[in-house]
Amino acid sequence: MFDVFVSYRHSDGVIVRRLVAALERRGLQVWFDETAIPDFGGITDEARRGLAESKALLVFYSATYPHSSPCQWELTLAFLASARLGDPRRRVLVVNPELAPSHIEPVELRDALYQTLDRADAARIEQIASSVAEHVAELTGGLGGGMVAERVAWVPQQPFGAVRFVGRQREMWRIHSALHAHLAGMTQGVVGPGVVQVSGLGGIGKSLLAREYALRFAGAFPGGVFWLDAQSDVGSADPTAQADRRYQQIWRLAVSLLGGNALEGKPPGDVEAQLRKELDGRDPCLWVVDDLPPGLSADRVHMWLGSGAARTLITTRSREYSALVAEVPLGVLEPAEALEVLTAHRQPDDDQQLAVARSMVQELGGHALALDVVGAMLRYESFGELLAHLREPGEDALELAARLREELPTGHERSISATLAHSLGRVDEAARDLLRIASLLAYEPITAELFTAILVRADGVDRDATRMRVIASLDEIYSLSLIEQTVDDGWQIHPLLARTVEIQEHDHSRWVALERAGFVARADHLADYQYLVPGTEHGTITRYSSYRALVVDLARAWPGDLDLAPLRCCVEHLAKLGWVWIRNAWQEIPDVEPPRVSITVMDRGKWVLALAILLVGDLADEPRFAEWQSIVLTGRLWTYLKSRFSEEGFQGSESRDALYEAVKETVDRLVQVGYPGASERTLPPEYLY
């Protein structure tokens, strides 16, 4: 067992070693690591074990301490563990070598308990060592007693930590305090579950801050971290489609907590109620709603919030929701933090380069995305060359600044736009093609295979050679911080960069060719789904529902002058899979293989027609799909159905009425079992004529 774990910035090593020596002279067991850890790294497993086996954390909180990611990981982990053991100030001890405490976060550590130190005062070091020795002598047990024993569950998969994340400590602790303010409701007048929004301009780092907070403070949420992407809420003006896409994410979270068997066949309302009941009984968890779009009603906002033990963290570009939830506005990076981001790839060689780097920070106004992009380019260009580009933007950059002025910090539009334009100018045509595709599909991650398929479709080139070119180009644009890798082997571009690529596009014919190829390649990909039938490993209604939403979204966006044949294949495949699901829902035998089910002609007609009506209903507001029924009801199906009803003795309007009632009965049944898209849908008789 260690008495203290010393957390410090490596640049403060000289004076900290003197303090450690004074502690050891008093018989204390000190965990002290002299290894230089990169400032953008995380906490090591060895350090985590050392903290768990230490009674207290001793922080040498210099002005540069907040800029070290490993230091902040150590502080956060110790603070959360100490809070679970009682008052965190008893086990987190601060030595402040600065004149004022304003740099110390969280604010709880700024009070009279912290020790001040003049770096040149040897006697004061001895006094602090004696004070620490007396304090830890009264402590029993290690910080491990307050740590979460296991890794916190993430849904979906836990993301990568940010490689170049720096600073934002004050904002992180403000988020944490706001999320837990309701626990002090008796004194602060706060009631209800903790909800906070992070608001700010595009590219300022809102999503990155939310992700880093969730990673570092995961120990405060042993019930798990659940991430929802609200960006899909702006993908369509159709409220039903928006609700469907939100429900897919809710279903995914519910399955992760409750298991698919417990939810299969339940309508959406019951699934959400069961999820909320589960959250009510869980340990505290974090519910992140990323990129909430502007213009939502209060009801729509509340629809996205967590419940029970869930603390909700929202990111949004809008400040219009501040009346509904607590707000942490996110501004540009502080100069010191901005300089660290800029020089992460390449450090200045001398004072002259350092001065140029500081001028670049000033030109970019601390804009996180622009700093990251410029920093990446420093591996290929000099500090002076890049500064000249920022100060003398070309016509393209000026046009870009005019188009993006509402999305960038006032007064820095030209420099930031020059950065983005110049970074795009560095890539070759092959890499630019990938940026075009990523911008066209900015709302979803793209795999290398889909990049390849789109280029093969657009250019008619060899697939193997194209895939090698894609891999090389991905490496190029990733090295320039123009694209990021996702946890599922996908690639995604920042929305601000996607807008820049679109605005800067001068080859309209190439843009259109890739867009059209993208539609066809995605349709080919979706038409090849072969594993969604019930009874198979992937045959769950969750996966089928997600697949169905993708097909419908693709159909909505399909260009009017593009051949419908690839889309028809998607819909026909969707219809075949949907028929199996409808049939099994009706027969109440979801685990039975399709060939083993014996059904009547009448029943088969009901199921297939019900599926057709649901698909038609999804696209009923699209005039250019007036003939959508003929795509869904292919071949002789409609004629066949009508003839079979005639054979059953129904004639004329009697036949139509009987068919309508049969289909309505099927749709009602589908609503009961939660079939995607069936909920609350009316059944207009005109679809049957």
C-alpha positions as CSV (number, residue, x, y, z in Angstrom):
1,M,0.0,0.0,0.0
2,F,1.3,3.5,-0.9
3,D,0.6,6.5,1.2
4,V,0.5,8.9,-1.7
5,F,0.4,8.8,-5.5
6,V,2.2,11.9,-7.0
7,S,0.7,13.3,-10.1
8,Y,2.7,16.0,-11.9
9,R,3.7,17.4,-15.2
10,H,7.1,16.0,-16.3
11,S,8.4,19.6,-17.0
12,D,8.0,20.2,-13.2
13,G,10.1,17.2,-12.4
14,V,13.0,19.0,-10.6
15,I,11.0,20.5,-7.8
16,V,8.7,17.5,-7.6
17,R,11.6,15.2,-7.0
18,R,12.6,17.4,-4.0
19,L,9.1,17.1,-2.6
20,V,9.1,13.3,-3.1
21,A,12.4,13.0,-1.3
22,A,11.0,15.1,1.7
23,L,8.0,12.7,1.8
24,E,10.2,9.6,1.8
25,R,12.4,11.1,4.6
26,R,9.2,11.0,6.7
27,G,8.7,7.4,6.1
28,L,6.0,7.6,3.5
29,Q,5.6,5.1,0.7
30,V,5.4,7.2,-2.5
31,W,4.2,6.1,-5.9
32,F,6.2,8.3,-8.2
33,D,6.8,7.6,-11.9
34,E,9.6,9.5,-13.6
35,T,8.7,8.2,-17.1
36,A,7.8,11.0,-19.5
37,I,4.3,10.2,-20.9
38,P,3.1,12.1,-24.0
39,D,0.8,14.9,-23.1
40,F,-1.9,13.5,-25.4
41,G,-1.8,10.0,-23.9
42,G,-4.2,8.4,-21.4
43,I,-3.6,6.8,-18.0
44,T,-1.5,3.6,-18.1
45,D,-2.6,0.4,-16.5
46,E,0.4,0.6,-14.1
47,A,-0.7,4.1,-13.0
48,R,-4.3,2.9,-12.6
49,R,-3.1,0.1,-10.3
50,G,-0.8,2.5,-8.4
51,L,-3.8,4.8,-7.7
52,A,-5.9,2.0,-6.5
53,E,-3.2,1.0,-4.0
54,S,-2.6,4.5,-2.7
55,K,-4.4,6.2,0.2
56,A,-4.3,9.7,-1.5
57,L,-3.4,11.6,-4.6
58,L,-0.9,14.4,-4.3
59,V,-1.2,16.8,-7.2
60,F,1.5,19.3,-8.1
61,Y,-1.0,21.6,-9.8
62,S,1.2,24.0,-11.8
63,A,-0.2,26.3,-14.5
64,T,0.6,23.7,-17.2
65,Y,-0.8,20.7,-15.3
66,P,-4.3,21.0,-16.9
67,H,-2.7,20.7,-20.4
68,S,-1.5,17.1,-19.8
69,S,-4.1,14.4,-20.6
70,P,-2.5,11.7,-18.4
71,C,-2.4,14.1,-15.5
72,Q,-6.1,14.9,-15.9
73,W,-6.9,11.2,-16.2
74,E,-5.2,10.6,-12.9
75,L,-6.9,13.5,-11.2
76,T,-10.4,12.5,-12.5
77,L,-10.0,8.9,-11.5
78,A,-8.8,9.8,-8.0
79,F,-11.5,12.5,-7.5
80,L,-14.3,10.2,-8.5
81,A,-13.0,7.4,-6.3
82,S,-12.6,9.8,-3.4
83,A,-16.1,11.1,-3.8
84,R,-17.5,7.6,-3.4
85,L,-15.4,7.2,-0.2
86,G,-16.6,10.5,1.2
87,D,-15.3,14.0,0.9
88,P,-12.9,14.0,-2.2
89,R,-10.8,16.8,-0.6
90,R,-9.6,14.3,2.1
91,R,-7.8,12.1,-0.5
92,V,-7.0,14.6,-3.3
93,L,-4.3,17.0,-2.0
94,V,-3.1,19.9,-4.0
95,V,0.2,21.7,-4.1
96,N,-0.1,25.0,-6.0
97,P,3.2,26.6,-7.1
98,E,1.4,29.5,-8.8
99,L,0.4,32.9,-7.3
100,A,-3.4,32.3,-7.7
101,P,-5.6,29.2,-7.7
102,S,-7.7,30.1,-10.7
103,H,-6.2,27.4,-12.9
104,I,-7.3,24.6,-10.5
105,E,-10.2,22.5,-11.4
106,P,-12.6,21.3,-10.0
107,V,-13.4,24.3,-7.8
108,E,-13.8,22.2,-4.8
109,L,-10.0,21.9,-4.7
110,R,-9.4,25.6,-4.6
111,D,-10.3,26.2,-1.0
112,A,-8.0,26.6,2.1
113,L,-7.0,22.9,2.1
114,Y,-4.5,23.3,-0.8
115,Q,-0.9,24.1,-0.1
116,T,1.0,26.9,-1.7
117,L,4.6,26.7,-2.6
118,D,7.3,29.1,-3.7
119,R,9.6,27.0,-5.9
120,A,12.7,28.5,-4.4
121,D,11.6,27.9,-0.8
122,A,13.2,24.7,0.5
123,A,11.8,25.2,4.0
124,R,8.3,25.3,2.6
125,I,8.8,22.0,0.8
126,E,9.7,20.4,4.2
127,Q,6.5,22.0,5.8
128,I,4.3,20.6,3.0
129,A,5.9,17.1,3.4
130,S,5.1,17.2,7.1
131,S,1.6,18.3,6.6
132,V,0.9,15.6,4.0
133,A,2.5,12.9,6.3
134,E,0.2,14.0,9.2
135,H,-2.9,14.0,6.9
136,V,-2.4,10.5,5.3
137,A,-1.7,9.0,8.7
138,E,-5.3,9.4,9.4
139,L,-6.5,7.7,6.2
140,T,-7.2,4.0,5.9
141,G,-7.6,1.9,2.8
142,G,-6.7,2.8,-0.8
143,L,-8.5,4.7,-3.5
144,G,-9.3,1.4,-5.1
145,G,-12.1,1.0,-2.6
146,G,-13.9,3.8,-4.4
147,M,-13.1,2.7,-8.0
148,V,-15.5,1.0,-10.3
149,A,-14.3,-2.6,-10.4
150,E,-15.0,-3.3,-14.1
151,R,-14.9,-1.3,-17.3
152,V,-18.1,0.6,-17.8
153,A,-20.3,-0.7,-20.6
154,W,-20.7,1.4,-23.8
155,V,-23.6,1.2,-26.3
156,P,-22.7,1.3,-29.1
157,Q,-19.1,0.3,-28.9
158,Q,-16.7,2.4,-26.8
159,P,-15.0,5.0,-29.2
160,F,-11.3,5.6,-29.5
161,G,-9.8,8.2,-27.2
162,A,-9.0,11.5,-28.9
163,V,-5.4,11.4,-30.0
164,R,-4.9,15.2,-29.8
165,F,-7.4,16.3,-27.2
166,V,-6.1,19.0,-24.9
167,G,-7.5,21.4,-22.4
168,R,-11.2,21.9,-21.8
169,Q,-10.8,20.9,-18.1
170,R,-13.0,23.7,-16.8
171,E,-15.8,22.8,-19.2
172,M,-15.5,19.1,-18.3
173,W,-15.9,19.8,-14.6
174,R,-18.7,22.3,-15.3
175,I,-20.5,19.5,-17.2
176,H,-19.9,17.1,-14.3
177,S,-21.2,19.5,-11.8
178,A,-24.3,20.4,-13.8
179,L,-25.1,16.7,-14.4
180,H,-25.0,16.1,-10.7
181,A,-26.5,19.4,-9.5
182,H,-29.9,17.7,-8.7
183,L,-28.1,15.7,-5.9
184,A,-27.7,19.1,-4.1
185,G,-31.3,20.2,-5.0
186,M,-32.1,21.0,-1.4
187,T,-29.5,23.8,-1.3
188,Q,-29.3,24.8,-5.0
189,G,-33.0,24.7,-5.9
190,V,-32.4,22.2,-8.6
191,V,-34.9,19.4,-9.1
192,G,-35.2,16.5,-11.5
193,P,-32.5,14.4,-13.3
194,G,-29.3,16.1,-14.4
195,V,-29.5,17.4,-18.0
196,V,-26.9,19.7,-19.6
197,Q,-26.2,20.9,-23.1
198,V,-22.9,21.9,-24.6
199,S,-23.4,24.5,-27.3
200,G,-21.0,26.1,-29.7
201,L,-20.1,26.8,-33.3
202,G,-19.3,24.1,-35.9
203,G,-15.8,22.6,-35.6
204,I,-15.3,24.0,-32.1
205,G,-15.1,20.5,-30.5
206,K,-18.5,19.8,-28.9
207,S,-18.8,16.1,-29.9
208,L,-15.1,15.6,-29.0
209,L,-15.6,17.1,-25.6
210,A,-18.7,15.0,-24.9
211,R,-16.7,11.9,-26.0
212,E,-13.7,12.7,-23.8
213,Y,-15.9,13.5,-20.8
214,A,-17.6,10.2,-21.2
215,L,-14.3,8.4,-21.4
216,R,-12.6,10.2,-18.4
217,F,-15.7,10.3,-16.1
218,A,-17.0,6.9,-17.0
219,G,-16.3,5.8,-13.4
220,A,-19.1,8.2,-12.3
221,F,-21.5,6.2,-14.4
222,P,-21.3,2.5,-13.4
223,G,-24.6,1.9,-15.1
224,G,-23.1,2.5,-18.5
225,V,-22.7,5.1,-21.2
226,F,-25.3,5.2,-24.0
227,W,-24.8,7.3,-27.1
228,L,-27.5,8.5,-29.4
229,D,-27.0,10.4,-32.7
230,A,-29.6,13.1,-33.1
231,Q,-28.2,14.2,-36.4
232,S,-30.6,11.7,-38.1
233,D,-33.4,13.9,-36.8
234,V,-32.7,16.4,-39.6
235,G,-32.3,13.8,-42.4
236,S,-36.0,14.0,-43.3
237,A,-38.8,16.4,-42.9
238,D,-41.2,13.4,-42.3
239,P,-41.8,13.2,-38.5
240,T,-42.7,9.5,-38.9
241,A,-39.3,8.7,-40.5
242,Q,-37.5,10.8,-37.9
243,A,-39.3,8.9,-35.1
244,D,-38.4,5.6,-36.7
245,R,-34.7,6.4,-36.9
246,R,-34.7,7.5,-33.3
247,Y,-36.5,4.3,-32.3
248,Q,-33.9,2.2,-34.0
249,Q,-31.3,3.6,-31.6
250,I,-33.7,3.2,-28.6
251,W,-34.2,-0.4,-29.6
252,R,-30.4,-1.0,-29.8
253,L,-30.0,0.4,-26.3
254,A,-32.9,-1.7,-25.0
255,V,-31.5,-4.9,-26.5
256,S,-28.1,-4.3,-24.9
257,L,-29.7,-3.9,-21.5
258,L,-32.6,-6.4,-21.6
259,G,-31.8,-8.8,-24.3
260,G,-33.6,-9.4,-27.6
261,N,-35.8,-12.2,-26.4
262,A,-37.4,-10.0,-23.8
263,L,-38.3,-7.4,-26.4
264,E,-39.1,-9.4,-29.5
265,G,-42.7,-8.7,-30.6
266,K,-43.3,-5.8,-28.3
267,P,-44.6,-2.5,-29.8
268,P,-42.4,0.6,-29.6
269,G,-44.3,2.2,-26.7
270,D,-43.8,-0.9,-24.6
271,V,-40.1,-1.2,-25.5
272,E,-39.4,2.4,-24.5
273,A,-41.4,1.9,-21.2
274,Q,-39.4,-1.2,-20.4
275,L,-36.1,0.6,-21.2
276,R,-37.1,3.5,-18.9
277,K,-38.1,1.1,-16.2
278,E,-34.7,-0.6,-16.5
279,L,-32.9,2.8,-16.3
280,D,-34.9,3.7,-13.2
281,G,-33.5,0.8,-11.3
282,R,-29.9,1.0,-12.5
283,D,-26.8,2.6,-11.1
284,P,-26.2,6.1,-12.5
285,C,-25.6,6.1,-16.3
286,L,-24.7,8.7,-18.9
287,W,-27.1,9.3,-21.8
288,V,-25.4,11.3,-24.6
289,V,-27.5,13.0,-27.3
290,D,-25.0,14.2,-29.9
291,D,-25.7,17.0,-32.4
292,L,-29.3,17.9,-31.4
293,P,-30.5,20.0,-34.3
294,P,-32.1,23.5,-33.9
295,G,-35.8,24.2,-34.2
296,L,-37.2,21.3,-32.1
297,S,-40.3,21.8,-29.9
298,A,-40.0,21.3,-26.2
299,D,-41.8,17.9,-26.6
300,R,-39.3,16.8,-29.3
301,V,-36.4,17.8,-27.1
302,H,-37.8,15.9,-24.1
303,M,-38.3,12.9,-26.3
304,W,-34.5,12.6,-26.6
305,L,-33.7,12.8,-22.9
306,G,-32.8,9.9,-20.6
307,S,-34.8,9.0,-17.5
308,G,-34.4,7.5,-14.1
309,A,-30.7,7.2,-13.2
310,A,-29.6,8.5,-16.5
311,R,-27.8,11.9,-16.7
312,T,-28.3,13.4,-20.1
313,L,-25.5,15.3,-22.0
314,I,-26.6,17.1,-25.2
315,T,-24.4,18.7,-27.8
316,T,-25.9,21.2,-30.1
317,R,-25.1,24.2,-32.3
318,S,-28.2,26.0,-31.0
319,R,-28.6,28.0,-27.8
320,E,-32.4,28.0,-28.0
321,Y,-32.8,25.2,-25.6
322,S,-31.0,26.9,-22.7
323,A,-34.4,27.7,-21.1
324,L,-35.1,23.9,-21.0
325,V,-31.8,22.6,-19.7
326,A,-28.6,23.8,-18.1
327,E,-26.0,25.1,-20.6
328,V,-22.2,24.9,-20.9
329,P,-21.2,27.2,-23.8
330,L,-18.1,26.1,-25.6
331,G,-15.8,28.7,-27.0
332,V,-12.5,28.7,-28.7
333,L,-9.4,27.1,-27.1
334,E,-7.2,29.2,-24.8
335,P,-4.0,30.3,-26.4
336,A,-1.8,27.8,-24.5
337,E,-4.2,25.0,-25.3
338,A,-4.4,26.0,-28.9
339,L,-0.6,26.1,-29.2
340,E,-0.4,22.5,-28.0
341,V,-2.9,21.3,-30.5
342,L,-1.2,23.2,-33.3
343,T,2.3,21.8,-32.5
344,A,1.2,18.3,-31.6
345,H,2.6,17.0,-35.0
346,R,5.7,19.2,-35.1
347,Q,7.4,21.2,-32.4
348,P,9.0,24.6,-33.2
349,D,12.8,24.3,-33.5
350,D,13.6,27.7,-32.2
351,D,12.1,30.9,-30.7
352,Q,11.4,32.3,-34.2
353,Q,9.3,29.3,-35.2
354,L,7.5,29.5,-31.8
355,A,6.6,33.1,-32.4
356,V,5.2,32.2,-35.8
357,A,3.2,29.4,-34.3
358,R,1.7,31.8,-31.8
359,S,0.8,34.1,-34.6
360,M,-0.9,31.2,-36.4
361,V,-2.9,30.5,-33.2
362,Q,-4.0,34.2,-33.1
363,E,-5.0,34.1,-36.8
364,L,-7.1,31.0,-36.3
365,G,-8.8,32.3,-33.2
366,G,-8.4,29.1,-31.2
367,H,-10.7,27.2,-33.6
368,A,-10.1,23.5,-32.7
369,L,-10.7,21.9,-36.1
370,A,-8.7,24.5,-38.0
371,L,-5.8,24.2,-35.6
372,D,-5.7,20.4,-36.0
373,V,-5.8,20.7,-39.8
374,V,-3.0,23.3,-39.8
375,G,-0.9,21.2,-37.3
376,A,-1.2,18.2,-39.6
377,M,0.1,20.3,-42.6
378,L,3.1,21.4,-40.6
379,R,4.6,18.0,-41.4
380,Y,4.8,19.1,-45.0
381,E,5.2,22.9,-45.0
382,S,7.1,25.4,-42.9
383,F,5.6,27.5,-40.2
384,G,6.3,30.6,-42.2
385,E,4.7,29.3,-45.4
386,L,1.5,28.3,-43.6
387,L,1.2,31.6,-41.8
388,A,1.5,33.4,-45.2
389,H,-1.4,31.3,-46.5
390,L,-3.5,32.3,-43.5
391,R,-2.8,36.0,-43.9
392,E,-3.2,36.1,-47.7
393,P,-6.2,33.9,-48.5
394,G,-7.0,33.4,-52.2
395,E,-10.3,34.0,-53.9
396,D,-11.5,30.5,-53.1
397,A,-10.9,31.0,-49.4
398,L,-12.6,34.4,-49.4
399,E,-15.7,32.9,-51.1
400,L,-15.6,30.0,-48.6
401,A,-15.4,32.5,-45.7
402,A,-18.5,34.3,-47.0
403,R,-20.4,31.1,-47.2
404,L,-19.3,29.8,-43.8
405,R,-19.5,33.1,-41.9
406,E,-22.4,31.9,-39.7
407,E,-20.5,28.8,-38.7
408,L,-17.1,30.3,-37.8
409,P,-15.9,32.6,-35.0
410,T,-16.4,36.3,-35.8
411,G,-13.2,38.0,-37.0
412,H,-11.4,34.7,-37.9
413,E,-13.5,33.5,-40.9
414,R,-10.9,34.4,-43.5
415,S,-8.0,32.6,-41.8
416,I,-10.0,29.5,-40.9
417,S,-11.4,29.3,-44.4
418,A,-7.9,29.7,-45.8
419,T,-6.8,26.8,-43.7
420,L,-9.6,24.5,-44.8
421,A,-9.2,25.5,-48.5
422,H,-5.4,25.1,-48.4
423,S,-5.6,21.7,-46.8
424,L,-7.9,20.5,-49.6
425,G,-5.5,21.9,-52.1
426,R,-2.7,19.6,-50.9
427,V,-4.5,16.3,-51.8
428,D,-4.4,14.6,-55.2
429,E,-7.4,13.8,-57.3
430,A,-7.7,10.3,-55.9
431,A,-7.8,11.5,-52.3
432,R,-10.2,14.3,-53.3
433,D,-12.6,11.7,-54.7
434,L,-12.8,10.1,-51.2
435,L,-13.4,13.5,-49.7
436,R,-16.2,14.0,-52.2
437,I,-17.8,10.7,-51.4
438,A,-17.4,11.2,-47.6
439,S,-19.1,14.6,-48.0
440,L,-21.9,13.2,-50.0
441,L,-22.5,10.6,-47.2
442,A,-21.4,12.7,-44.3
443,Y,-24.3,11.5,-42.1
444,E,-22.9,7.9,-41.9
445,P,-19.5,6.2,-41.6
446,I,-18.2,4.7,-44.9
447,T,-16.1,1.6,-45.2
448,A,-13.2,1.2,-47.5
449,E,-15.3,-1.4,-49.4
450,L,-18.1,1.1,-50.1
451,F,-15.5,3.7,-51.2
452,T,-14.2,1.1,-53.6
453,A,-17.6,0.1,-54.9
454,I,-18.6,3.7,-55.6
455,L,-15.4,4.4,-57.6
456,V,-15.7,1.1,-59.5
457,R,-19.3,2.0,-60.4
458,A,-18.4,5.6,-61.4
459,D,-15.3,4.8,-63.5
460,G,-15.6,1.1,-64.5
461,V,-12.1,0.3,-63.2
462,D,-10.6,-2.8,-61.7
463,R,-11.8,-3.5,-58.2
464,D,-8.5,-4.7,-56.7
465,A,-6.5,-1.9,-58.0
466,T,-9.1,0.6,-56.9
467,R,-9.2,-0.8,-53.4
468,M,-5.4,-0.3,-53.1
469,R,-5.8,3.2,-54.3
470,V,-8.5,3.8,-51.7
471,I,-6.4,2.5,-48.9
472,A,-3.5,4.8,-49.9
473,S,-5.7,7.8,-50.2
474,L,-7.4,7.2,-46.9
475,D,-3.9,7.1,-45.3
476,E,-3.2,10.5,-47.0
477,I,-6.3,12.4,-45.9
478,Y,-6.1,10.8,-42.4
479,S,-2.6,12.1,-42.0
480,L,-3.9,15.6,-42.9
481,S,-6.7,15.3,-40.2
482,L,-9.3,15.6,-43.0
483,I,-11.1,12.4,-42.0
484,E,-11.5,10.3,-38.8
485,Q,-11.7,6.6,-38.3
486,T,-14.7,5.2,-36.4
487,V,-14.8,2.1,-34.2
488,D,-16.6,-0.1,-36.8
489,D,-13.8,0.2,-39.4
490,G,-15.6,3.1,-41.0
491,W,-14.5,6.6,-42.0
492,Q,-16.3,9.9,-41.4
493,I,-15.7,13.5,-42.3
494,H,-16.5,16.5,-40.0
495,P,-19.7,18.3,-41.1
496,L,-17.8,21.6,-41.4
497,L,-15.2,20.0,-43.7
498,A,-17.9,18.3,-45.7
499,R,-19.5,21.7,-46.3
500,T,-16.1,23.0,-47.3
501,V,-15.6,20.2,-49.8
502,E,-19.0,20.9,-51.3
503,I,-18.5,24.7,-51.6
504,Q,-15.0,24.3,-53.0
505,E,-16.1,21.8,-55.7
506,H,-15.4,23.1,-59.2
507,D,-15.8,19.8,-61.1
508,H,-19.6,19.6,-61.0
509,S,-19.7,16.7,-63.4
510,R,-17.4,14.6,-61.1
511,W,-19.5,15.4,-58.1
512,V,-22.7,14.3,-59.8
513,A,-21.0,11.2,-61.2
514,L,-19.9,10.1,-57.7
515,E,-23.2,11.0,-56.2
516,R,-25.1,8.8,-58.8
517,A,-22.6,6.0,-58.4
518,G,-23.1,6.2,-54.6
519,F,-26.8,5.6,-55.0
520,V,-26.3,2.6,-57.2
521,A,-23.4,1.1,-55.1
522,R,-25.4,1.5,-51.9
523,A,-28.4,-0.1,-53.6
524,D,-26.3,-3.0,-54.8
525,H,-24.9,-3.4,-51.2
526,L,-28.4,-3.4,-49.6
527,A,-29.8,-5.8,-52.2
528,D,-27.1,-8.3,-51.2
529,Y,-28.3,-8.7,-47.6
530,Q,-28.8,-12.4,-47.2
531,Y,-28.8,-13.0,-43.5
532,L,-31.8,-11.3,-42.0
533,V,-34.4,-14.1,-42.0
534,P,-35.8,-15.3,-38.7
535,G,-34.1,-18.1,-37.0
536,T,-30.6,-17.2,-38.2
537,E,-27.8,-15.6,-36.2
538,H,-28.5,-12.1,-37.6
539,G,-32.2,-12.6,-38.1
540,T,-33.6,-10.2,-35.6
541,I,-36.3,-7.7,-36.1
542,T,-33.8,-5.1,-35.0
543,R,-31.5,-5.7,-37.9
544,Y,-34.4,-6.0,-40.3
545,S,-35.9,-2.8,-39.1
546,S,-32.6,-1.0,-39.6
547,Y,-32.2,-2.4,-43.0
548,R,-35.8,-1.4,-43.9
549,A,-35.0,2.2,-42.8
550,L,-31.9,2.3,-45.0
551,V,-33.9,1.2,-48.1
552,V,-36.7,3.7,-47.5
553,D,-34.2,6.5,-46.9
554,L,-32.4,5.6,-50.1
555,A,-35.6,5.5,-52.0
556,R,-36.6,9.0,-50.8
557,A,-33.3,10.5,-52.0
558,W,-33.1,8.5,-55.3
559,P,-32.5,11.0,-58.2
560,G,-35.6,11.2,-60.5
561,D,-33.6,10.6,-63.6
562,L,-31.6,7.6,-62.3
563,D,-32.5,4.1,-63.4
564,L,-34.8,2.5,-60.8
565,A,-33.6,-1.1,-61.5
566,P,-31.0,-1.2,-58.6
567,L,-33.5,0.3,-56.2
568,R,-36.1,-2.2,-57.4
569,C,-33.8,-5.1,-56.4
570,C,-33.5,-3.6,-52.9
571,V,-37.2,-3.3,-52.5
572,E,-37.9,-6.7,-53.8
573,H,-35.3,-8.2,-51.4
574,L,-36.9,-6.1,-48.6
575,A,-40.3,-7.4,-49.6
576,K,-39.2,-11.0,-49.4
577,L,-37.6,-10.6,-46.0
578,G,-40.6,-8.6,-44.8
579,W,-43.0,-11.2,-45.9
580,V,-41.2,-13.8,-43.7
581,W,-41.4,-11.5,-40.7
582,I,-45.0,-10.6,-41.3
583,R,-45.9,-14.3,-41.7
584,N,-44.1,-15.3,-38.5
585,A,-45.6,-12.4,-36.6
586,W,-49.1,-13.6,-37.7
587,Q,-48.4,-17.3,-36.9
588,E,-46.7,-16.4,-33.6
589,I,-43.8,-18.7,-34.4
590,P,-40.8,-16.3,-34.8
591,D,-38.2,-19.1,-34.5
592,V,-39.6,-21.4,-37.2
593,E,-37.7,-21.6,-40.5
594,P,-39.8,-20.3,-43.4
595,P,-40.1,-23.6,-45.4
596,R,-41.7,-25.4,-42.4
597,V,-44.7,-23.0,-42.1
598,S,-47.9,-24.1,-43.8
599,I,-50.1,-21.2,-44.8
600,T,-53.2,-20.7,-46.8
601,V,-53.5,-18.7,-50.0
602,M,-55.7,-16.2,-48.2
603,D,-53.1,-15.7,-45.4
604,R,-50.3,-15.3,-47.9
605,G,-52.2,-12.6,-49.7
606,K,-52.8,-10.7,-46.5
607,W,-49.1,-10.7,-45.4
608,V,-47.6,-9.7,-48.8
609,L,-50.2,-7.0,-49.4
610,A,-49.7,-5.7,-45.9
611,L,-46.0,-5.3,-46.5
612,A,-46.7,-3.5,-49.8
613,I,-49.0,-1.0,-48.1
614,L,-46.5,-0.3,-45.3
615,L,-43.8,0.4,-47.9
616,V,-46.2,2.6,-50.0
617,G,-47.1,4.5,-46.8
618,D,-43.4,5.3,-46.2
619,L,-43.3,7.1,-49.5
620,A,-46.9,8.3,-50.0
621,D,-45.8,11.9,-49.8
622,E,-43.3,11.5,-52.7
623,P,-45.1,12.4,-56.0
624,R,-42.4,10.9,-58.2
625,F,-43.1,7.5,-56.7
626,A,-46.7,7.4,-57.9
627,E,-45.9,4.0,-59.4
628,W,-44.3,2.7,-56.3
629,Q,-46.9,0.1,-55.9
630,S,-45.9,-1.5,-59.2
631,I,-42.3,-1.8,-57.8
632,V,-43.5,-3.4,-54.6
633,L,-46.2,-5.6,-56.1
634,T,-44.1,-7.0,-58.9
635,G,-45.2,-9.4,-61.6
636,R,-48.6,-11.1,-61.4
637,L,-49.0,-10.7,-57.6
638,W,-51.8,-8.3,-57.7
639,T,-53.7,-10.2,-60.4
640,Y,-53.1,-13.4,-58.5
641,L,-54.5,-12.0,-55.3
642,K,-57.6,-10.7,-56.9
643,S,-58.2,-14.0,-58.7
644,R,-57.8,-16.0,-55.5
645,F,-60.3,-13.8,-53.8
646,S,-62.7,-14.3,-56.7
647,E,-62.3,-18.1,-56.3
648,E,-63.3,-17.7,-52.6
649,G,-66.6,-16.3,-53.8
650,F,-66.0,-12.6,-53.3
651,Q,-67.1,-10.4,-56.2
652,G,-66.7,-6.7,-57.1
653,S,-66.9,-4.3,-54.1
654,E,-67.5,-7.3,-51.8
655,S,-64.1,-8.7,-52.8
656,R,-62.3,-5.3,-52.3
657,D,-64.0,-4.9,-48.9
658,A,-63.0,-8.4,-47.8
659,L,-59.4,-7.9,-48.9
660,Y,-59.3,-4.5,-47.1
661,E,-60.5,-6.0,-43.9
662,A,-58.1,-8.9,-44.2
663,V,-55.2,-6.5,-44.7
664,K,-56.4,-4.2,-41.9
665,E,-56.4,-7.2,-39.6
666,T,-52.8,-8.0,-40.6
667,V,-51.7,-4.4,-40.0
668,D,-53.3,-4.3,-36.6
669,R,-51.5,-7.5,-35.8
670,L,-48.2,-6.0,-36.9
671,V,-48.8,-2.9,-34.7
672,Q,-49.2,-5.3,-31.7
673,V,-45.9,-7.0,-32.3
674,G,-44.0,-3.8,-33.1
675,Y,-43.3,-4.4,-36.8
676,P,-41.2,-1.4,-38.0
677,G,-43.3,1.3,-39.6
678,A,-46.7,-0.2,-38.8
679,S,-47.3,1.7,-35.6
680,E,-50.3,4.2,-35.8
681,R,-50.4,3.9,-39.6
682,T,-53.8,4.3,-41.2
683,L,-54.9,2.1,-44.1
684,P,-56.4,4.3,-46.9
685,P,-58.8,2.1,-49.0
686,E,-57.5,3.8,-52.2
687,Y,-54.3,1.7,-52.0
688,L,-56.5,-1.4,-52.8
689,Y,-58.1,-0.1,-56.0
